[in-house]
Amino acid sequence: MDIRLMRYFLAIAQEGNLTKAANRLHISQPSLSKQMKELEEELGRTLFMRGNRNITLTDDGMYFRKRAQEIVDLTDKLLVDLDMEDMDVAGDIHIGCAETTEMDCLAAIMKEMKEEYPQVMFHIHSGNAVDIQERIEKGLYDVGLFVGAPRSTRLEMYPLHESIEWGVVMRKDDLLACRPYITKEDLKGKPLIVSEQALINGELGEWVENKEQVCATYNLFFNAGFMVSRGMGYALTIEGIYGAHENLVFVPLEPSFRLPLFLGWKKYQAFSKASLKFIELVKRCHEN
């Protein structure tokens, strides 16, 4: 399948209008319409629902859009990497990051590297471990920062020295907020807001009495903090990521529950010079 047709399809999906997409692509509207019909025939699927003015995607079209975007992004990344191959350390580094204070350490390494190699550009993509793992395996991210080791045989995992403590985030005016730690008994019968990833992986099984106790899940904590602020429940989360919510407080669990941190990348991956240098600096920092 021609990558050019994928770019045309994505332009139509973004514009929602055939004429606007044709103008953006600098081709005629009849030509674009013809090529999209040929694409649908090739796939054996209807991708568009055509109206008088606007175009919307079918279910097959939405699925194809997701996969086409991944292929186009990967192709663009490959072309950039090839252009930089004969240069000194330069180019793009895509890093998938879980929400953790370890990002401060990585930021210090990025600053050091940027000063020595000014042509390097960092792209930070926040997400949970499932999303990051998927994009690394597809080649869309170069490396990822993980809280806990993902269950994947396709990734090479480098353990960092640090580990992250789990606890409960609650309102400062809550009766439990003055406690030095929170026990399972303290949470009994309380509505919980829980990391979807940790719930699926069973990491918090001993702290969640039953599924009915979970009133909401989240994949990144920032939005969950607003639910805690409104009194919806108590959030089980890791330390150091609730700071944007001034009316909340973090209390650690007892017995203590910690997860190790890892830097991960796809096994047998052909890295750019920039990505290799970044991994080298991370290792050097954590070996000292």
C-alpha positions as a Markdown table, in Angstrom:
| # | Residue | x | y | z |
|---|---|---|---|---|
| 1 | Met | 0.0 | 0.0 | 0.0 |
| 2 | Asp | 1.3 | 3.4 | -1.0 |
| 3 | Ile | 2.3 | 5.6 | 2.0 |
| 4 | Arg | 1.1 | 8.6 | 0.0 |
| 5 | Leu | -2.4 | 7.3 | 0.0 |
| 6 | Met | -2.3 | 7.0 | 3.8 |
| 7 | Arg | -1.2 | 10.6 | 4.0 |
| 8 | Tyr | -4.1 | 11.6 | 1.7 |
| 9 | Phe | -6.6 | 9.6 | 3.8 |
| 10 | Leu | -5.3 | 11.2 | 7.1 |
| 11 | Ala | -5.7 | 14.7 | 5.6 |
| 12 | Ile | -9.3 | 14.0 | 4.7 |
| 13 | Ala | -9.9 | 12.5 | 8.2 |
| 14 | Gln | -8.4 | 15.7 | 9.8 |
| 15 | Glu | -10.2 | 18.2 | 7.6 |
| 16 | Gly | -13.6 | 16.3 | 7.4 |
| 17 | Asn | -14.1 | 17.8 | 4.0 |
| 18 | Leu | -12.8 | 16.5 | 0.6 |
| 19 | Thr | -12.3 | 20.0 | -0.9 |
| 20 | Lys | -10.4 | 21.3 | 2.0 |
| 21 | Ala | -8.2 | 18.2 | 2.1 |
| 22 | Ala | -7.5 | 18.5 | -1.7 |
| 23 | Asn | -6.5 | 22.2 | -1.3 |
| 24 | Arg | -4.2 | 21.3 | 1.6 |
| 25 | Leu | -2.6 | 18.5 | -0.5 |
| 26 | His | -2.4 | 20.7 | -3.6 |
| 27 | Ile | -4.2 | 18.2 | -5.8 |
| 28 | Ser | -7.6 | 18.3 | -7.5 |
| 29 | Gln | -10.7 | 17.2 | -5.6 |
| 30 | Pro | -11.8 | 14.7 | -8.3 |
| 31 | Ser | -8.3 | 13.1 | -8.3 |
| 32 | Leu | -8.4 | 12.8 | -4.5 |
| 33 | Ser | -11.9 | 11.3 | -4.5 |
| 34 | Lys | -10.9 | 8.8 | -7.1 |
| 35 | Gln | -7.8 | 7.7 | -5.2 |
| 36 | Met | -9.8 | 7.2 | -2.0 |
| 37 | Lys | -12.3 | 5.0 | -3.8 |
| 38 | Glu | -9.4 | 2.9 | -5.1 |
| 39 | Leu | -8.1 | 2.7 | -1.6 |
| 40 | Glu | -11.4 | 1.4 | -0.3 |
| 41 | Glu | -11.6 | -1.1 | -3.1 |
| 42 | Glu | -8.1 | -2.3 | -2.3 |
| 43 | Leu | -9.0 | -2.7 | 1.4 |
| 44 | Gly | -12.4 | -4.1 | 0.7 |
| 45 | Arg | -13.8 | -1.8 | 3.3 |
| 46 | Thr | -15.8 | 1.4 | 3.4 |
| 47 | Leu | -13.8 | 4.1 | 5.1 |
| 48 | Phe | -15.9 | 7.1 | 4.7 |
| 49 | Met | -19.6 | 8.2 | 5.1 |
| 50 | Arg | -20.0 | 10.9 | 2.5 |
| 51 | Gly | -22.4 | 13.7 | 3.2 |
| 52 | Asn | -23.3 | 16.8 | 1.1 |
| 53 | Arg | -20.5 | 18.9 | 2.7 |
| 54 | Asn | -18.7 | 16.9 | 5.4 |
| 55 | Ile | -17.1 | 13.4 | 5.4 |
| 56 | Thr | -17.1 | 11.2 | 8.5 |
| 57 | Leu | -15.3 | 8.0 | 9.2 |
| 58 | Thr | -16.9 | 4.6 | 9.5 |
| 59 | Asp | -15.8 | 2.2 | 12.2 |
| 60 | Asp | -13.4 | 0.6 | 9.7 |
| 61 | Gly | -12.2 | 4.1 | 8.8 |
| 62 | Met | -11.5 | 5.0 | 12.4 |
| 63 | Tyr | -9.5 | 1.8 | 12.9 |
| 64 | Phe | -7.6 | 2.4 | 9.6 |
| 65 | Arg | -6.9 | 6.0 | 10.7 |
| 66 | Lys | -5.2 | 4.8 | 13.9 |
| 67 | Arg | -3.0 | 2.3 | 12.1 |
| 68 | Ala | -2.3 | 4.6 | 9.2 |
| 69 | Gln | -1.2 | 7.4 | 11.6 |
| 70 | Glu | 1.2 | 4.9 | 13.3 |
| 71 | Ile | 2.7 | 3.9 | 9.9 |
| 72 | Val | 3.1 | 7.5 | 8.8 |
| 73 | Asp | 4.7 | 8.5 | 12.1 |
| 74 | Leu | 7.1 | 5.6 | 11.9 |
| 75 | Thr | 8.0 | 6.3 | 8.3 |
| 76 | Asp | 8.7 | 10.0 | 9.1 |
| 77 | Lys | 10.8 | 9.0 | 12.1 |
| 78 | Leu | 12.8 | 6.5 | 9.9 |
| 79 | Leu | 13.4 | 9.2 | 7.3 |
| 80 | Val | 14.7 | 11.6 | 9.9 |
| 81 | Asp | 17.0 | 9.0 | 11.4 |
| 82 | Leu | 18.4 | 8.1 | 8.0 |
| 83 | Asp | 19.1 | 11.8 | 7.3 |
| 84 | Met | 21.0 | 12.1 | 10.5 |
| 85 | Glu | 22.9 | 8.8 | 10.2 |
| 86 | Asp | 26.0 | 10.5 | 8.6 |
| 87 | Met | 26.0 | 13.4 | 11.0 |
| 88 | Asp | 27.3 | 13.8 | 14.5 |
| 89 | Val | 24.9 | 13.0 | 17.4 |
| 90 | Ala | 21.7 | 14.8 | 16.2 |
| 91 | Gly | 18.0 | 14.2 | 15.5 |
| 92 | Asp | 14.9 | 13.2 | 17.4 |
| 93 | Ile | 14.6 | 11.1 | 20.5 |
| 94 | His | 11.1 | 10.0 | 21.5 |
| 95 | Ile | 10.7 | 9.1 | 25.1 |
| 96 | Gly | 7.5 | 7.6 | 26.6 |
| 97 | Cys | 7.2 | 8.5 | 30.3 |
| 98 | Ala | 5.1 | 7.4 | 33.2 |
| 99 | Glu | 4.2 | 10.1 | 35.7 |
| 100 | Thr | 7.0 | 9.9 | 38.2 |
| 101 | Thr | 9.5 | 12.2 | 39.9 |
| 102 | Glu | 12.3 | 10.3 | 38.2 |
| 103 | Met | 11.5 | 12.5 | 35.2 |
| 104 | Asp | 13.5 | 15.2 | 37.0 |
| 105 | Cys | 16.6 | 13.0 | 36.7 |
| 106 | Leu | 16.0 | 12.3 | 33.0 |
| 107 | Ala | 15.5 | 16.1 | 32.5 |
| 108 | Ala | 18.9 | 16.7 | 33.9 |
| 109 | Ile | 20.4 | 14.2 | 31.5 |
| 110 | Met | 18.5 | 15.8 | 28.6 |
| 111 | Lys | 19.9 | 19.2 | 29.5 |
| 112 | Glu | 23.4 | 17.9 | 29.7 |
| 113 | Met | 23.1 | 16.1 | 26.3 |
| 114 | Lys | 21.4 | 19.2 | 24.7 |
| 115 | Glu | 24.3 | 21.4 | 25.8 |
| 116 | Glu | 26.8 | 19.0 | 24.2 |
| 117 | Tyr | 24.7 | 18.1 | 21.2 |
| 118 | Pro | 22.5 | 21.1 | 20.4 |
| 119 | Gln | 21.0 | 19.4 | 17.2 |
| 120 | Val | 19.3 | 16.8 | 19.4 |
| 121 | Met | 15.5 | 17.3 | 19.9 |
| 122 | Phe | 13.6 | 15.5 | 22.7 |
| 123 | His | 10.0 | 14.5 | 22.4 |
| 124 | Ile | 8.3 | 13.5 | 25.6 |
| 125 | His | 5.1 | 11.5 | 25.5 |
| 126 | Ser | 3.3 | 11.0 | 28.8 |
| 127 | Gly | 1.2 | 7.8 | 29.2 |
| 128 | Asn | 0.7 | 4.6 | 31.2 |
| 129 | Ala | 2.9 | 1.5 | 30.8 |
| 130 | Val | 0.5 | -0.2 | 28.4 |
| 131 | Asp | 0.5 | 2.7 | 25.9 |
| 132 | Ile | 4.3 | 3.2 | 26.2 |
| 133 | Gln | 5.1 | -0.4 | 25.8 |
| 134 | Glu | 2.9 | -0.7 | 22.7 |
| 135 | Arg | 4.5 | 2.3 | 21.0 |
| 136 | Ile | 8.0 | 1.2 | 21.8 |
| 137 | Glu | 7.3 | -2.3 | 20.3 |
| 138 | Lys | 6.0 | -0.6 | 17.1 |
| 139 | Gly | 9.1 | 1.6 | 16.9 |
| 140 | Leu | 7.3 | 4.9 | 17.5 |
| 141 | Tyr | 9.2 | 5.6 | 20.8 |
| 142 | Asp | 12.9 | 5.0 | 21.3 |
| 143 | Val | 12.8 | 4.4 | 25.0 |
| 144 | Gly | 10.3 | 4.5 | 27.9 |
| 145 | Leu | 10.4 | 5.2 | 31.6 |
| 146 | Phe | 8.4 | 2.5 | 33.5 |
| 147 | Val | 7.1 | 2.2 | 37.0 |
| 148 | Gly | 7.5 | -1.5 | 37.5 |
| 149 | Ala | 8.6 | -3.9 | 34.8 |
| 150 | Pro | 6.0 | -4.5 | 32.0 |
| 151 | Arg | 5.2 | -8.0 | 31.1 |
| 152 | Ser | 6.9 | -8.2 | 27.8 |
| 153 | Thr | 9.6 | -10.4 | 26.3 |
| 154 | Arg | 10.1 | -7.9 | 23.5 |
| 155 | Leu | 11.6 | -5.2 | 25.7 |
| 156 | Glu | 15.1 | -4.8 | 27.2 |
| 157 | Met | 14.7 | -3.4 | 30.7 |
| 158 | Tyr | 17.4 | -1.5 | 32.5 |
| 159 | Pro | 16.8 | -1.1 | 36.2 |
| 160 | Leu | 17.3 | 2.3 | 37.7 |
| 161 | His | 18.4 | 2.7 | 41.3 |
| 162 | Glu | 15.3 | 4.4 | 42.5 |
| 163 | Ser | 11.9 | 2.9 | 43.4 |
| 164 | Ile | 8.6 | 4.7 | 43.9 |
| 165 | Glu | 6.4 | 4.4 | 47.0 |
| 166 | Trp | 2.6 | 3.9 | 46.7 |
| 167 | Gly | 0.2 | 5.6 | 49.0 |
| 168 | Val | -3.2 | 7.3 | 49.2 |
| 169 | Val | -4.0 | 10.8 | 48.0 |
| 170 | Met | -6.8 | 12.5 | 49.9 |
| 171 | Arg | -8.1 | 16.0 | 50.8 |
| 172 | Lys | -6.1 | 17.8 | 53.5 |
| 173 | Asp | -9.3 | 18.2 | 55.6 |
| 174 | Asp | -9.9 | 14.4 | 55.6 |
| 175 | Leu | -9.8 | 12.7 | 59.0 |
| 176 | Leu | -7.1 | 10.3 | 57.7 |
| 177 | Ala | -4.9 | 13.1 | 56.4 |
| 178 | Cys | -3.0 | 13.4 | 59.7 |
| 179 | Arg | -2.1 | 9.8 | 59.8 |
| 180 | Pro | 1.7 | 8.9 | 59.3 |
| 181 | Tyr | 0.5 | 6.0 | 57.1 |
| 182 | Ile | -2.6 | 4.2 | 55.8 |
| 183 | Thr | -3.5 | 0.6 | 56.4 |
| 184 | Lys | -5.8 | -1.7 | 54.6 |
| 185 | Glu | -8.2 | -1.5 | 57.5 |
| 186 | Asp | -8.3 | 2.4 | 57.1 |
| 187 | Leu | -9.5 | 1.9 | 53.5 |
| 188 | Lys | -12.1 | -0.7 | 54.3 |
| 189 | Gly | -15.5 | 0.5 | 52.9 |
| 190 | Lys | -13.9 | 3.7 | 51.4 |
| 191 | Pro | -14.5 | 4.6 | 47.7 |
| 192 | Leu | -11.3 | 4.2 | 45.8 |
| 193 | Ile | -9.9 | 5.9 | 42.7 |
| 194 | Val | -7.3 | 3.5 | 41.3 |
| 195 | Ser | -4.8 | 3.3 | 38.5 |
| 196 | Glu | -6.3 | 1.2 | 35.7 |
| 197 | Gln | -3.0 | -0.4 | 34.9 |
| 198 | Ala | -2.2 | -1.3 | 38.5 |
| 199 | Leu | -5.8 | -2.8 | 38.8 |
| 200 | Ile | -5.3 | -4.9 | 35.7 |
| 201 | Asn | -1.9 | -6.1 | 36.7 |
| 202 | Gly | -3.1 | -7.0 | 40.2 |
| 203 | Glu | -0.5 | -4.8 | 41.8 |
| 204 | Leu | -3.0 | -3.3 | 44.3 |
| 205 | Gly | -5.0 | -6.5 | 44.8 |
| 206 | Glu | -4.4 | -6.6 | 48.6 |
| 207 | Trp | -5.5 | -3.0 | 49.0 |
| 208 | Val | -8.7 | -3.2 | 47.0 |
| 209 | Glu | -11.4 | -5.1 | 49.0 |
| 210 | Asn | -13.6 | -5.7 | 46.0 |
| 211 | Lys | -14.5 | -4.3 | 42.6 |
| 212 | Glu | -17.5 | -2.5 | 44.1 |
| 213 | Gln | -15.1 | -0.4 | 46.2 |
| 214 | Val | -13.6 | 1.1 | 43.1 |
| 215 | Cys | -15.6 | 4.2 | 42.1 |
| 216 | Ala | -13.3 | 5.3 | 39.3 |
| 217 | Thr | -10.1 | 4.5 | 37.4 |
| 218 | Tyr | -7.4 | 6.7 | 35.8 |
| 219 | Asn | -4.4 | 6.2 | 33.5 |
| 220 | Leu | -2.7 | 9.5 | 34.5 |
| 221 | Phe | -3.2 | 11.0 | 37.9 |
| 222 | Phe | -3.7 | 14.8 | 37.1 |
| 223 | Asn | -7.4 | 14.5 | 36.2 |
| 224 | Ala | -8.0 | 12.0 | 39.0 |
| 225 | Gly | -6.8 | 14.6 | 41.4 |
| 226 | Phe | -9.9 | 16.7 | 40.6 |
| 227 | Met | -12.2 | 13.8 | 41.6 |
| 228 | Val | -10.3 | 13.5 | 44.9 |
| 229 | Ser | -10.7 | 17.3 | 45.4 |
| 230 | Arg | -14.4 | 17.0 | 44.9 |
| 231 | Gly | -14.7 | 14.2 | 47.5 |
| 232 | Met | -15.4 | 11.4 | 45.2 |
| 233 | Gly | -13.0 | 9.1 | 46.9 |
| 234 | Tyr | -9.4 | 8.2 | 47.9 |
| 235 | Ala | -6.8 | 7.8 | 45.1 |
| 236 | Leu | -4.2 | 5.0 | 45.3 |
| 237 | Thr | -1.2 | 6.3 | 43.5 |
| 238 | Ile | 2.5 | 6.9 | 43.6 |
| 239 | Glu | 4.3 | 9.6 | 45.5 |
| 240 | Gly | 5.3 | 13.0 | 44.0 |
| 241 | Ile | 2.6 | 13.4 | 41.3 |
| 242 | Tyr | -0.2 | 15.3 | 43.1 |
| 243 | Gly | 1.6 | 18.6 | 43.5 |
| 244 | Ala | -0.7 | 20.6 | 41.2 |
| 245 | His | -3.6 | 20.0 | 43.6 |
| 246 | Glu | -2.8 | 22.2 | 46.6 |
| 247 | Asn | -5.7 | 20.9 | 48.7 |
| 248 | Leu | -4.5 | 17.3 | 48.6 |
| 249 | Val | -2.0 | 15.3 | 50.6 |
| 250 | Phe | -0.1 | 12.0 | 50.1 |
| 251 | Val | 0.0 | 9.4 | 52.9 |
| 252 | Pro | 2.1 | 6.3 | 52.4 |
| 253 | Leu | 0.8 | 2.7 | 52.8 |
| 254 | Glu | 1.7 | 0.4 | 55.7 |
| 255 | Pro | 3.1 | -2.1 | 55.1 |
| 256 | Ser | 5.2 | -0.1 | 52.6 |
| 257 | Phe | 4.6 | -0.9 | 49.0 |
| 258 | Arg | 7.2 | 0.2 | 46.4 |
| 259 | Leu | 7.8 | -0.5 | 42.7 |
| 260 | Pro | 11.2 | -0.3 | 41.0 |
| 261 | Leu | 11.8 | 2.0 | 38.0 |
| 262 | Phe | 13.1 | 0.9 | 34.6 |
| 263 | Leu | 14.3 | 2.4 | 31.4 |
| 264 | Gly | 13.1 | 0.1 | 28.6 |
| 265 | Trp | 13.6 | -0.2 | 24.8 |
| 266 | Lys | 12.8 | -2.7 | 22.1 |
| 267 | Lys | 15.2 | -5.7 | 21.9 |
| 268 | Tyr | 17.5 | -5.8 | 18.8 |
| 269 | Gln | 16.4 | -2.3 | 17.8 |
| 270 | Ala | 18.7 | -0.3 | 15.5 |
| 271 | Phe | 19.2 | 2.9 | 17.4 |
| 272 | Ser | 20.1 | 6.3 | 16.1 |
| 273 | Lys | 23.4 | 7.8 | 17.4 |
| 274 | Ala | 21.4 | 10.2 | 19.5 |
| 275 | Ser | 19.3 | 7.5 | 21.2 |
| 276 | Leu | 22.4 | 5.4 | 21.9 |
| 277 | Lys | 24.1 | 8.4 | 23.5 |
| 278 | Phe | 21.0 | 9.1 | 25.7 |
| 279 | Ile | 20.9 | 5.5 | 26.9 |
| 280 | Glu | 24.6 | 5.6 | 27.6 |
| 281 | Leu | 24.2 | 8.8 | 29.7 |
| 282 | Val | 21.3 | 7.3 | 31.7 |
| 283 | Lys | 23.4 | 4.2 | 32.4 |
| 284 | Arg | 26.4 | 6.2 | 33.4 |
| 285 | Cys | 24.3 | 8.3 | 35.8 |
| 286 | His | 22.8 | 5.3 | 37.5 |
| 287 | Glu | 26.1 | 3.4 | 37.7 |
| 288 | Asn | 27.8 | 6.1 | 39.7 |
